[in-house]
Amino acid sequence: MRSLILLTALPLIITGCLESSSSVVAPTESTDPDYSTVPAPYDTTGKPVITLNGGTIAYLVHQSDHPFIVQPRDQVAIFLTLRTLDGEIVSSTYSDSTTTASLVDVQGISVSGLKNGVTGMRVNEKRTLIVPPGEGFADVDSNNVNYDLRNDTIRYDVLLDRIYDN
């Protein structure tokens, strides 16, 4: 008798399991980076200022007496955060709790203002670069992720971690 009840109920149990499992939705992962660990913008108040080729303004937030200076042929390890002048973070090497610097070939930097700003830095130096559109993303293609910034002056906060001489 028990077997008969079980055999009769089994299709209902299986159907119930299938129905409930079809309504379960897998959680979706956020594709937006987590900027909660990105440091606050560097304080440029009273810091020395230099104007670079092309009009990029460099605030020397923390100067270093390290003997090596970045040359255009070098590879460097840098931490950087790109912001709009309103303070909105566009991208950062600190996103998603990252604690390692990004390796960059200075010659390969496509943003002229950033390339000019990194060239000449010393290890452990911090700079804030204010990059005008012509030295920023003015010439990027419409399929570039930074196309919306083509008319904007942008801000980079840069910390030079290491120089790899090529």
C-alpha positions as CSV (number, residue, x, y, z in Angstrom):
1,M,0.0,0.0,0.0
2,R,2.8,2.4,0.9
3,S,4.5,1.6,-2.4
4,L,1.4,2.4,-4.3
5,I,1.0,5.8,-2.6
6,L,4.7,6.6,-3.2
7,L,4.4,5.6,-6.8
8,T,1.3,7.7,-7.2
9,A,2.8,10.7,-5.4
10,L,6.3,10.5,-7.1
11,P,5.2,12.3,-10.4
12,L,3.7,15.1,-8.3
13,I,6.8,15.5,-6.2
14,I,9.0,15.5,-9.4
15,T,6.7,18.0,-11.1
16,G,6.8,20.2,-8.0
17,C,10.6,20.2,-7.9
18,L,10.8,21.0,-11.6
19,E,8.4,23.9,-11.3
20,S,10.1,25.4,-8.3
21,S,13.5,25.0,-9.8
22,S,12.5,26.8,-12.9
23,S,11.4,29.8,-10.9
24,V,14.8,30.1,-9.3
25,V,16.9,32.9,-10.8
26,A,20.6,32.9,-10.5
27,P,22.0,36.1,-9.0
28,T,23.7,38.3,-11.6
29,E,27.1,39.7,-11.0
30,S,27.6,43.4,-11.2
31,T,29.8,44.5,-14.0
32,D,30.5,47.9,-12.5
33,P,33.8,48.2,-10.7
34,D,33.9,48.7,-6.9
35,Y,35.5,52.1,-6.2
36,S,35.0,51.9,-2.4
37,T,38.8,51.4,-1.8
38,V,39.9,54.2,-4.1
39,P,41.8,56.9,-2.2
40,A,40.4,60.4,-2.0
41,P,41.6,62.8,-4.6
42,Y,45.1,64.2,-3.8
43,D,45.1,67.6,-2.0
44,T,46.8,70.0,-4.4
45,T,46.4,73.0,-2.1
46,G,49.7,74.9,-2.0
47,K,51.6,72.3,-4.0
48,P,54.1,73.3,-6.7
49,V,52.7,73.5,-10.2
50,I,54.3,73.0,-13.6
51,T,52.7,73.3,-17.0
52,L,53.8,70.5,-19.4
53,N,53.9,70.5,-23.2
54,G,50.4,70.6,-24.6
55,G,49.0,72.5,-21.6
56,T,48.7,69.7,-19.0
57,I,49.0,71.0,-15.5
58,A,51.0,68.9,-13.0
59,Y,50.6,69.4,-9.3
60,L,53.7,67.9,-7.5
61,V,51.7,66.5,-4.6
62,H,54.6,64.5,-3.1
63,Q,58.1,64.9,-4.5
64,S,60.8,62.2,-4.2
65,D,64.6,62.3,-4.2
66,H,64.9,58.9,-5.7
67,P,67.8,58.8,-8.2
68,F,65.8,57.3,-11.1
69,I,63.6,59.4,-13.4
70,V,61.0,58.0,-15.8
71,Q,62.2,58.1,-19.4
72,P,59.9,57.6,-22.5
73,R,61.4,54.2,-23.1
74,D,60.7,52.9,-19.6
75,Q,58.1,50.6,-18.3
76,V,56.6,51.7,-15.0
77,A,54.4,50.4,-12.2
78,I,51.8,53.0,-11.4
79,F,48.7,53.5,-9.4
80,L,46.3,55.9,-10.9
81,T,42.8,57.2,-10.7
82,L,41.0,59.0,-13.6
83,R,38.3,61.4,-12.5
84,T,36.2,64.1,-14.1
85,L,36.7,67.6,-12.7
86,D,33.5,67.0,-10.8
87,G,35.2,64.2,-8.9
88,E,33.4,61.3,-10.6
89,I,35.7,58.3,-10.8
90,V,36.0,57.0,-14.4
91,S,38.6,54.3,-13.7
92,S,41.2,53.4,-11.2
93,T,43.9,50.9,-10.6
94,Y,42.6,50.7,-7.0
95,S,39.1,49.4,-8.1
96,D,37.8,46.1,-6.7
97,S,40.3,46.3,-3.8
98,T,43.3,46.0,-6.0
99,T,46.6,46.5,-4.1
100,T,49.1,46.0,-6.9
101,A,50.3,48.7,-9.3
102,S,49.7,48.4,-13.1
103,L,52.6,47.8,-15.4
104,V,52.6,50.4,-18.2
105,D,54.9,51.0,-21.1
106,V,55.3,54.8,-21.2
107,Q,55.6,54.9,-25.0
108,G,52.3,53.1,-25.2
109,I,50.3,55.6,-23.2
110,S,47.8,57.0,-25.7
111,V,46.7,60.0,-23.6
112,S,49.4,62.6,-24.3
113,G,48.8,64.5,-21.0
114,L,49.2,61.4,-19.0
115,K,52.3,60.3,-20.9
116,N,53.9,63.8,-20.5
117,G,52.9,63.8,-16.8
118,V,54.5,60.4,-16.0
119,T,57.7,61.1,-17.9
120,G,60.1,62.8,-15.5
121,M,58.5,61.3,-12.4
122,R,60.6,59.7,-9.7
123,V,59.8,56.5,-7.7
124,N,57.3,57.2,-4.8
125,E,56.3,60.6,-6.4
126,K,52.7,61.6,-6.5
127,R,51.3,64.0,-9.1
128,T,47.9,65.3,-10.0
129,L,47.5,65.9,-13.7
130,I,44.9,68.2,-15.1
131,V,44.6,67.2,-18.7
132,P,42.8,69.5,-21.3
133,P,40.7,67.7,-24.0
134,G,43.4,68.1,-26.7
135,E,45.9,66.2,-24.5
136,G,43.2,63.8,-23.3
137,F,40.5,61.9,-25.2
138,A,39.7,64.5,-27.9
139,D,40.8,62.2,-30.7
140,V,39.4,58.9,-29.6
141,D,37.1,56.9,-31.9
142,S,33.4,56.7,-31.1
143,N,33.7,53.1,-30.0
144,N,36.3,54.0,-27.3
145,V,35.0,53.6,-23.7
146,N,36.2,57.2,-23.0
147,Y,34.5,58.8,-26.0
148,D,32.1,60.7,-23.7
149,L,35.1,62.5,-22.2
150,R,36.4,63.8,-25.6
151,N,35.4,67.4,-24.8
152,D,36.3,67.2,-21.1
153,T,39.3,68.3,-19.0
154,I,40.2,65.3,-16.9
155,R,42.1,64.6,-13.7
156,Y,44.6,61.9,-13.0
157,D,46.0,61.2,-9.6
158,V,49.3,59.2,-10.2
159,L,51.6,57.4,-7.8
160,L,54.8,56.0,-9.4
161,D,55.6,52.8,-7.7
162,R,58.5,51.5,-9.7
163,I,60.6,52.1,-12.9
164,Y,61.7,49.2,-15.1
165,D,64.5,50.5,-17.4
166,N,64.4,49.2,-20.9
